[in-house]
Amino acid sequence: MSTILKPAPMARIAVLGLKKYRQQVISILYEMNVMQLEPISKEANSFLANEHESDYHRQVSDQLLRIRGLINSLPSTAITGKIGFSSIDELIQKVTSIDIDNTVASLQRQKESLLTQMKETENNIKLLEEYSFFPEDLDLLHLSSARSFFGRVDSKKFPEFRSKLELDDEQIILYAKEGDKITHFTIVVMPSFPSDAFASIVNLYHVHLEAVPNLKGKPGILVQEQKKTYENLSAKINQINHQLTEISKTHYTFLKGAEEQLDMENKELEVIKNLGVTKDTFAMEGWIPKSKIGPVNSSFLKHTGDTTRMFELETKENPPTLLENPKRFRIFESFVRFYSLPSGTEFDPTIIFSLIFPIFYGLMLGDVGYGLFILLVSIWVIRRVEGKKRDITIMPKFLRNFAKTILKPVQMVKLAKAMIPGCIVAIVLGFCFDLYFGFHLNGYLFSYLSSFGLPMPSNGAFLDPLGTFGLGKLLLISGYVGIGMVSFGLVLGIINSLRLGEKKHVISKVGWLLFGWGIVLLGLALLHHENINPMQNVMGIVYLALIFAGVGLMFFGEGPRAIMELPSIISHILSYTRLVGILLASVILAHVIDFIFLNTLNQSIPFVILGVVILFVGHLFNIILGVFEPGIQGARLIYVEFFSKFYHGNGRPFKPFGIRRRFTYDQYNTEK
């Protein structure tokens, strides 16, 4: 438990070495991605100075900006392989030898100019097609002293608009084509017509005006000319794109690799700038997983000789948290992070959560039909989002859009993967409860199996949640789960407090444990009608001794505050009965839906149709509740009633400096 249920052990380390090897040391750490840098301690910093920005740093930053500009200007092409650099000098020399900046910039300027012309031409085509009814040359509308517009207005408002202008051949020239809904017109406004009056009329009738294109010719002919112009511009852009693609095919792989290496070198040089140095040495401090100390030392020895040493420092500082759970359990780390990241010295409850949550979820869902439906939807979400396979659609578009407003695609996949084991538990328990969308179908199977002499329940259910016996058993089981979870949490809390040397907290948690078991045993004795009189039954003395001993230990550990919190331990245990409550709510709702449906089958066709609608809509609603309610309540039982007994959280994540190479070779061949 000490290794599985804890974050990765971390060590605060100091690295000391010769100044001439600092670039290699930083590169090794960067490539291994294992060290979180920290400020150098005050004691050591008093003997050290800060490194100044080097010429290399400025050159690398400048070239990184340049290469990124080229990459953004070129179309993406296939990466044909990785590239490697042995040093910064070689990197800068190869990068500066690429002489395509002027060519790419010139092509981009031409392309931007052509795109602007294309957009203008496209707008002209759209406008001319809309106003092709105008029979004259557009040149007639380009008057030096008058204003000309293309316009459109609601056909119902056009007569009023026309009359409001008080048409006068000397002030307004209007040519219109009336449509069923929209009337298009060409208007020429002479200088003698007041501008403010014209603007008021336009606003009053919500008239949309556009400037007449600066073209000569009739609209019908101009449309064809503009389309040819558009085709010519498009051909020129395609030619430029082809030239850029050819340049990209030649240089894109190198540029992506150079960008990655320059970015790494830039970040490494930023680290070097903040190192503590003397004339001949350098020093740095940080956190590293203890399991990585050996491989890092081996890399230092291989590439810097015996000149770089790593020392583990003694510190009382809480280390950063690096979670190291088995692969199949990592999906549940996000649920723990949602509550709070564990600190580096306490238990990591991810595996506990991943084992308990599906059981709680499946118990509260408890139906083969609902479990199977949610399971298929979860598999479909994973297949559609993570597998990028969109050939099958089982969810209406409005539901997909609703889901996207709540969760991001990555979060949907995590939630779907987390729900799959819970759905399997729900299917198994649903079979035991004989629930298939609320219907009872086991009887058909059991009657067949009984013919072979196999003993099967006559009512089709191994445990009926709505029966007196089944409900009582489930409530009893939920009580046992409650005391078990609370006790487990308190035991973990005791271990945590022992490790931290918090004796009073240990005593207090032992008191909680004794008090909780005393109350539970006393309650079970009352349920079984046992005599708990301590004068007549020794077990009564045991129960009361547990309760009073627990109260005394709690009072000693926490003081009067413990007395105020006594009811909470009882409420936390009883809170687990909601496992049965949520199940009952779902089962009863399913039965009501099925009852209404079955009763409509003997009615007229409209009632049958209504019953079918109620069946599908009702069960869809219950399924949606089955997705959220068991998940929320299951997580709450773990967060509040369980985590509160031992878990503090507030950890800071481990953030090593480094990168995973995609386009370049590992310079020092470090082992991850």
Secondary structure by P-SEA (a helix, b strand, c coil): ccccccccccccbbbbbbccaaaaaaaaaaaacccccccccaaaaaabbbbcccaaaaaaaaaaaaaaaaaaacccccccbbbbbccaaaaaaaaaaccaaaaaaaaaaaaaaaaaaaaaaaaaaaaaaaaccccccccccccccbbbbbbcccccaaaaaaaaaccccccbbbbbbbcccbbbbbbbbcccccaaaaaaaaaaabbbbbccccccccaaaaaaaaaaaaaaaaaaaaaaaaaaaaaaaacaaaaaaaaaaaaaaaaaaaaaaaccccccbbbbbbbbcccaaaaaaaaaaacccccbbbbbbbbccbbbbbbbcccccccaaaaaaaacccccccccaaaaaaacaaaaaaaaaccaaaaaaaaaaaaaaaaaccccccccccccaaaaaaaaacccaaaaaaaaaaaaaaaaaaaaaaaaaccccccccaaaaaaaaaaacccccccccccccccaaaaaaaaaaaaaaaaaaaaaaaaaaaaaaaaacaaaaaaaaaaaaaaaaaaaaaaaaaaacccccccccaaaaaaaaaaaaaaaaaaaacccccccaaaaaaaaaaccaaaaaaaaaaaaaaaaaaaaaaaaccccaaaaaaaaaaaaaaaaaaaaaaacaaaaaaaaaaaccccccccccccccbbbbbbbbccccccccccc
